[in-house]
Amino acid sequence: MCGICGIVGHQPASPIAFEALRRLEYRGYDSAGIATLTAAGNIERRRAAGKLDNLEYVLKEHPLPGTTGIGHTRWATHGAPTENNAHPHEAGRVAIVHNGIIENFATLKKELEAKGRVFVTETDSETVAHLVDEYLGQGLAPREAAFAAIKRLEGAYAIAMIFKDHEGLLIGARHGAPLAVGYGNGEMFLGSDSIALAPMARKMTYLEDGDWCELTPGHVTIFDMTGAEVSRPVQDLTFMAGQVGKDGYRHYMEKELHEHPVAIGQTLKRITDPASKRIALPEMPFDPAQVPRITITACGSAYYAGMVGRYWLESLARIPVEIDVASEMRYREPPQPDKGVALLISQSGETADTLGVLRSLKKAGQSIVSVLNVEHSTMGRESDLVLGMDAGPEISVASTKAFTAQLSVLAALAIDFARARGTMDQAREERLTASLLDLPSRAAEVFTRTKDIQAMAAVVAQARDVLYLGRGICTPIAFEGALKLKEISYIHAEAYAAGELKHGPISLIDQTVPVVAIAPSTILFDKTLSNLQEAKARGGRILAFTDAEGAKRLEGVAEQVVIMPDVDAFVAPILYAIPVQMLAYEVALLKGTDVDQPRNLAKSVTVE
Ligand code: G6P
């Protein structure tokens, strides 16, 4: 994680860097800093612990001059989130910003200390500054010194550097963490992603792993890891500047929750044939009928989307599915079948663990299909097929609309596979597709239930522990609800498949532990009802998301219900994810937490 940016041009660099950092703050907000070159060619830095507002205050008091600069917003890995550990790090003639982890920093640091270098921070990143300066001291020019240093780094990094006495020079490098070059008018930029670059550049180039580049005003030269000059495609920026405002909502999360209907609708639009109203996914680079197994991997909410996807793919397309979180899958080394398909799910397309699995499963001969919101991300570029969602930029750290967009793609994929494998007749296909296409309207209806969700939130906000229960295809939605509550309200929440309640968690239940049930009146409703009665019998306060039929049957059992629009059981997990996320949001409002930037988290987790 961490966000980095760089500017070489003719306008004051510091305000541009600050604007880029605002847009990158979702990647980490433990500290922030900017360094620029003064007219005399000296490096000056301003840094502050905590959020960007603190840096803004420092910059107001002590503005930074110069038209060449770098910026950083940090999610701490090595060293506490203090001002001293904040980037940019300076050593002699160079200042650097770094996103990632330098895995061999201890060895490099020892070597540099032996040469008399004094380290002043607890970070791994400072090593890079010293290493570059060491090579500069040996008489190498900035470009050569940067290259010599980069070649010695192990781990993951995106780096930007500026050099004393070299106005109009910026060097960037990437390996395992994203970095993009932005093209302006007589100015050039570096940014961790397109969102950072959107206000100042109209075109951009994503560097490939191992690439590094030299930027001067109006020009970029890109090199690969051998030092050979390479050319990389230039693309139009897809995220425009205005798309990432809050549009009058209190938080990005609130705005993004309200964008569920549009995110689902736009996503489905891309994968449906408007004339036949049938699912029309891009052609697969394999024959779906011949696929022996799908291996789904993801992290966080995307993993829960994958859990729902497994239900659909197994039950509709009768295809065996293996699934795990990426950080486990990466080191499990499960045997991979011949002609198998790896399905990676990620909003950002940059999550280090998921990317690691993508690469290892590619090596293991699996076809790589990824479900991504940011299609030009590293995962997108390394996949055999990208199934793009169209959720638009998601800024709030807690994922919302990307989750339902992921589910929409996975539902369509299950239908597509089922058709290709002959496991679903046309009538059923039409019914399921219709229920999917009807979802944007049903999703919009959910917001008419806000008052009921707020009433439920008032109960949850009093609790120290909350239990979420689901059954079957709604179990992953219970997990999503518990994750969201933990993430943004800091209330401890556990999710369980309702049937497991009696095998342990029931012992936790008393009047102080609300039980939130995700319970549409589908085929497993009776069983869920029994489980809820068991919880109620132990004094549990039952709060349920259900439909009109379910609400009737929960009378006397549930203390509060949110009555959801009636939908086909197939799409229930997509619809029920919305109020579950809204509940977490409403609880967070009551608790007064920092909804968009919860403590210790970052949105794009580009370290292992
Ligand atoms: C972080 C975010 C989650 C997200 C997860 C996976 O933990 O806080 O909201 O679900 O990363 O991110 P990805 O970009 O791979 O979907």
Boltz pocket constraint, residues with backbone or C-beta under 6 A from the ligand:
constraints:
  - pocket:
      binder: B
      contacts: [[A, 299], [A, 300], [A, 301], [A, 302], [A, 345], [A, 346], [A, 347], [A, 348], [A, 349], [A, 350], [A, 351], [A, 354], [A, 397], [A, 398], [A, 399], [A, 601], [A, 602], [A, 603], [A, 604], [A, 605]]
      max_distance: 6.0
